[in-house]
Amino acid sequence: MQYYTMKNNQRINLLDIPTIEFESLRAQLVATNLRPIAYFGSDWGENIKLIVALADDEKGDILVSSSLINKSIKEYESITKENSQYHMFEREFYEQFGIKPLGHPWLKPVRKNLDSYEFFEMEGAETHQVAVGPIHAGVIEPGHFRFNCQGEKVYNLEIMLGYQHRGVEDLMIKKHSNQLAESICSDSAIAYSMCYSQIIESLSNTQISTKAKLIRRIALEMERIAIHIGDMGAILGDIAYLMGKETYAVTRTLVINTMLEISGSRFGRGLINNGGVNFDINENMSEKINNVLAGVKLTVDKMTSAALNSSTVMSRLEKTGNISLENAQELNMVGLMARSCGLNIDSRYDFCDEFYSDIERKPFKATNDAYSRFRIRYKEVKDSIKIVKKLLQKLENYRNEEILVETNAIQPNSFAISIVEGWRGEIVQVAMTDDSSKISRYKIKDPSFNNWWGLSIAVRNNGISDFPLCNKGFDLSYCGFDL
């Protein structure tokens, strides 16, 4: 295979990435069992430079290759029809550059779909369509859901997004900053800002203190704890178990209010900066975090036990919204949703983060349904509380280190990838610089890019009234997808 093998958060020379004929690259991508984490184009004069990055989760490596496609070429043989993990990547590449993947089974717009969009149609007795959105009854982001039903049973759900495509990748080239990064997907502000800072630090060969690295990861795990608890409450709210909904909501607030005391923002905005962090966690704050999380764990344990011992709750969660391990692999699902299907991937461990190397990685017994998606959140809340406690203990050894250093100059003709396991799953950011050290291409992939299609599969053969429960179980991002 013709690839450059690199590590997460490593800068390499852009010119060291192999450039091969597209047919050779295509053959490699069809044959490999490594999953794609990036597949995007960059303007290269008379050509489009296609960059592909694959994750070797077992070794913790990232394999990168490329191909030059002349702009006069308007089509190529689709990879998706032989390797379905590329289905979204090829659709996005086609939308951005107009090079058609021949034989792609579902070649529809990804974001630029507002002018015309041909929905899947069904015919037959008692078949009908139900259209929901893009304007919703609640205060949520815009997205359109088209259900094909026979009676109450859903046979197909088609999800059309793109209503708030903001051109974030171009904005990151024009004026990249932590403030912009943490606004890309605000419920993952810490994860996005951390990912962006790691990119800049990689491109500039900047080494930050161990203390700053620990504070970043403490905040990342607290973000995971808060969102998971909130989602557990939202899931129970959708099945009218209101005691659980309100208890989890109050408990989540304790976590984000602690983030407020650390950084001045309940969502961790302004905490992470290029070169480290803007706010310290002193001994008093460490003690407070431990005490708050101990109380949070106690409440979550009691409430979860009560909920899962309720026959009403279990009757709604079990066997609702099933999606198989095989489907998860074929769709290239990531993060929490992949793990709830039994696919054991987690970039915190797979990509050799030094601060997770001594933390036990316990397997999860997946049941592939709404119950599995509820229960894995509970598991990860408990795991993250333990992780925070260990990170706070490690922090004691680095009290005298500085929390912020000045970043060096960004290097020319560079390439870097940063992967951060946000609470939804892996966030991937890729940056390339030109010979004047300016960022020439910035690519972002939110875990929702992988997982929206999984929701449409999970809803099949369920009653349409189960959609809110399935939707909340996935809790995907509109803005993270739309970019």
N, C-alpha and C positions, 0 to 999 in steps of 0.2 A: 504494500500500500504506500502511496506517495503522500505522506502527511508530515507536518512539523508537529512534534509532540511537545506540549508545554504544560505548565501547571496553572492552577487558578491564581490570579493576581500576579502574573509574571509578565514583564515587558519583553517582547522579542522584536527583532528587526522585521519590518513589514516585508522587505525584499527576500527574507529567508523562507517565507511561506511558499511551498511548491506551487507552480502554475502549470497545469497540465491540460491537455485537450479535454473538452467537455465529455466526449464519449467515454474516455478513460475514467474521468471522475464519476460519471453516472454509473459505470459498471462497478466501481468501488462502493458507491453508496447503496446500490441494490444488494450487493453481496454481504455487506457488513451487518453485524448484529448490534453495533454500537448505536446509541440513540442520538439524533441530531439535537443540538441546543442552539444552533444559529445557521441560517441559510439566507443570505441577503446579498444584494448587489450594491456596487459603488460605481459612479461615473468615472470612466478611465479613458477620457478622450474619445477615440473612435470606437471604443469597446465598453462593455459592462464587465466589471470584475466581480465574479461570483465568489463569495467567501462561504465556506462551509466549515462548521466546527462540530465535532462529535465528542460525546462524553464517554470515557471508559470508567464507569463507576467503580469497578473492582480494583483498578490500579490507581484511581485518582488522577488520571491524565486527561488532557484535552488534545484532540488531534485536529489540526487545521490544514485545509488545502484550498485551492482556488482554481479558477478557470477564467480565461478571457473569452467573452462572447461578443462578436462583432455586432454593432447596432443594426446592421442590415438584416441580421438573422431574426426572424419573427416567430419561430417555433422550434421546439425540441421534443423528443420523446419523453413523456412524463415518467418521473421516478415513482410517483405515488401508486401507480397501478401494479407495481411490483413490491414496493415498500411503503405501506400506508402511513408510516410515521411522518412522511413529508407532505401530507395532504394540505395542511394549513400553510406551510412554508412556501409551497409552489403557488398557491393561490395569491399570497401576498406578493411574491416576486413578480407574478404576472400583472397584478394590479399596478405595481410601481414602475415596471419597465416595459410592459406590453409584449413580452416574449411568452408565447403560449405553450403550455405543457400538453402536448397532444395525448389524448387518451385519459386525461385526468377525470376521475369519475364524478366529480362534483365541483366543476370550475365556476364558482360564483364569486361575486365581490366579497372582500373582507371588510373594508371600511367605506369605500366610495360607492355606496349602494342606494343613495337617496333618490336618484333620478328614475331608475327603472330596475326592477328586481322581479324575476320570475320565480314564484313560489312553487314548491312541489304540490302536485294536485292528486287527489284520490277520487275515484268514482265508485258508486255502488249504493245499494239500499241502505238507508239510515246513516250514510256518511255525511259529515258536515265539517265546516271549518270554524274555529274560534280564534279570533284575533285579539291579542292583548298588547297594549302599548303602541307607540313608544311613551305616551304620557300615561303615568300610573296614578293610582289613587293615593299612594303614600308619597313621602318625600324621598324618592329614590331616583337614580340616574335613568336616562332614557334607553330603552331597548324594546325591540318588537319580537313577539312570540306568536307563531302561527301554528295552531294545533290542527291536525287532521284526525278526526274522531269518528268512531262508529258507536253511536249512543254515547255513553260516558267514557268508553275506553279510548285512550290515546294510541294511535298507530304511528304517528310521526309528529315530532316537534321540530320546526325550523326556526332558528334564532337569527334575527337580522340585527346587527349592531352597526356602529359607525356614526351614530348621531352626534357624538361630541369628539370627532377626530380633530385634534388640535395642532398637529404637526410638531409634536414634542421633539422628535429626533432632529429636525432642522433647528429648532430652538436651542437644543443642546450644543449644536455646532456654533450658532451665532453668539450665544452668551450663556455658557454652561455655569452652573453654580449649585451649591447645596440647596438653596431656597427653591430653585426650579426642580431639582431632583426629588425633594421630599414632597413636591406638589403634583408629581406625575400620578401617584396613586396614594391619596392622603391617609388611607387607613393602614398603609405600610410605609409611613414616612421614615421611620428609622431604618428599615431594610433598604429602601431605595437610596437614602442619603449615604448609608454605609457603603453600598455597592458603588455609587458614583465616586466617593472619596477614595476607595481602593483602586479604582481605575486611574484617577489623577495621580495618586501616589505611585502606582506602577509605572505610568508613563514618564514620571519625573524622577524615578529612582529615589523616592523619599522614604526614609525609615521612621516610623512613628514608635512611640514608647510602648512597652508592654502594658503599662497602666492604661493608656488610651485604648489599646485593643481590648482590654478586659472590660472597660466601661462601655464600649460599644456593644459588646456581646451581652452584657447584663441588660442593657436597654433593649436589645433585640429579643431576648427571651421574655422580658416583661411585656413587650408589645405582643408577643405570641400568646402569653397567658391571658392578657386582657381581652384580645379579640376572640380567642377560643371560648372563654367564659361567656362573653356576650352572645356568641353564636349558639352556645348550648341553650341559653335563655330564649333566643329567637326561635330555635327549633321547637322548644316546648310551647312557646307562644302560638306557633302555627297549628298545634294540636290542642290548643285551649287548656293547657296545664299551666294556669296563670301563676300559681305559687312558685313554680320553678322559674318561670320567666322573670318575675320580679326579684326573686332572691338572687339569681345570677346577675341581673342588671345592677343591683346594689353592690354586689361583690366585685364586679368588674370596675366599678367606680373607685373602689379602694386602690386598685392597682394603678389606674391612670392618674388619680390624684397624687400618688407617690411620684409618678413621672413628672407631674407638675412641680413638685417640690425640688426635683433634681434639676430640671431644665427650664422651668417657667412655662412649659407647654404640656398639657395632658397627653399629647400625642408625640412628644419627643422632638418637636420642631426646634431647630436651633441647637440641638445637642451636639451633632456631629459636624465636624469641619475638616477640610483638607489639612492634613497634618496632625489629626487627633480629634479631640473633643473640646468643647467650649466650657464644660462644667465638670467639676470634680465630684466624686462620691467619697466623702470623708468617713471617719469611723462612726460618727453619730448617725449619718445617713445609712451606712451599711447596716447598723443595728436596727434602724427603723424599717428598712426593706425586709430584713429577715423576719421581724415581728409581724409586719403586715402580711407577708406571704404565708407565714404560719397560720394566721387567722383565716386567710383566704382558703388555704387547703382544707382546714377543718370544716368551713362552711360548704365548700364544693363537695367534699366527701359526703357530708350528711344529706345535702340536697340531691346529689346524684343517686345515692342509695335509695332515697325515698322515691325518686322518679322511676328508677329501673325496677322497683318492686311494685309499681303500679301496673295492673293488668291493662288499664286503659292506655297508658303510655306505650307499653310494649306492643299492644295490638296495632298501633299506628306506625311504630318504627320498624318492626320486624317484617322482612320480605317486601318492603316498600322501596321502589326505586333501585332495583338490583342492577348492577353492572359487573360483568365478570372480569377476572384477572386477564383473560385473553383480550377482551375489549380494551382494557386499560393499557395493555402493551401495544396493541395495534394503533390506538389513538395517540400514543406518546404522552399519556397523562403523567403528571408530575405532582410532587408534594403530598399534602395531606390526603387529597382525593385518590392518588395512586396507592398510598399506603393503606387506605381504607378498603382497597380492592386486593390487598396482599402483595403489592409490588413494592419491595423494600428499597426505596431510594430516598436519600436525604443528604443534600450537599454538605451539611455540617460535618458529617462523618465521611462521606464518599470522597470529598476533595481535601482530606487531610488537614483540617483546621487544627492547629496545635492545641487549642484550648478545649477541644472535645475528644482528644485522643485517649484520655484516661477516664472518660465517662461511658458507663455501660450502655450499650445499645440493645434494648430489649425488643424482641420481635412482637408483632401485633397479630393476633388471630382474627383475621378479617372475616366478616360475614357478607360483605359486598352490598349492603343495603343502608337504609337511613339509620338503622340502629348502629351499624358499623361506623358511620360518619359521626354520630353523636359520641359513641364510646371512644373513638380515637382522639377526639378533642379532650375528653376527660383524661386519657392516658398522657397526652402531651402537656396538659396543664400541670399534672403531677411531676412529669419528667423535667419540665422547664423550671419548676420551683426548686427541684434538687440541683439543677444546673446553676441557677442563680446563686444558690447557697455556696456551691463549690467555687464559683468565680469570685464571689465576695471574699472567700477565704484566701484565694490566690492573690487578690488585690492587696491584702495586708503586707505582702512581701515587696510591694512596689510603691509604697506611700510617698517616697521622696522623688519619684520620677515626675517629669513635667508632663502635662496633659496635651500640650499643643506645640508643635514645631513648625518652622517655616518650610513650605514646600520648595523643592528645587525646580529648575526650569524644565518644562516638558521637552522630551527628546524628539528629534525629527525622525521621520520614516519608521514610526513605531506602531506596534499592535499590542493590545492588551484585552484580556477578558476577565471580568469579575462575576462570580456567581455567589449569591447570598441566599440562604434558605429563609425566605420570609415566611409568615405564618400560613400563607396559601401554598407555598412551594418555592421552587428555585426562580429567582429573579436573575436574568442574564443581561449584562451590559457589555458592549464591545465598542472599543474606540480605536480609530486609526488616525495617524498624523501624517502630514505631508512633509516635504523637505525643508519647510520654513517653521516646523514645529507646531503648526496650527492643526486643530482637529478637523479632519476632512470627512469623516463618517462616524456617526454615533448610532449604534443599533441597540434597541431595547426589546427584551421579551419578558412579559409578565406571565406568571403561571396560568392565568386565565386564558392566554392565547392557546395553551394546550388543552385546557379542561372544559371549555364551553361545550364542545361537541360531546363530551362525556355526559353532560346533563341531558342533552337531547336523547341519548341512548338510554339513560336511566329511566326516563319518563315513559318509554314505550311499554305498552300493555298494562299501564296503571290507569286508574281512574283520573280524570282531569282534576278532580278535587284534591288529588295528592300532589299536584304540581307545586304549590307553595312550600310544602314540606321538602320536596326534592330540591327545589331551587335554593331554599335556605340551607339545606344540608351541604350543598356545593359552595354557596356564598361567593360567587365569582365577581370579578370587577368589570364594570363597563368601561370606566376610564382607563384602567390598566390595559384592556384589550384595544380600545379605540386609539389611544395615544394621540 
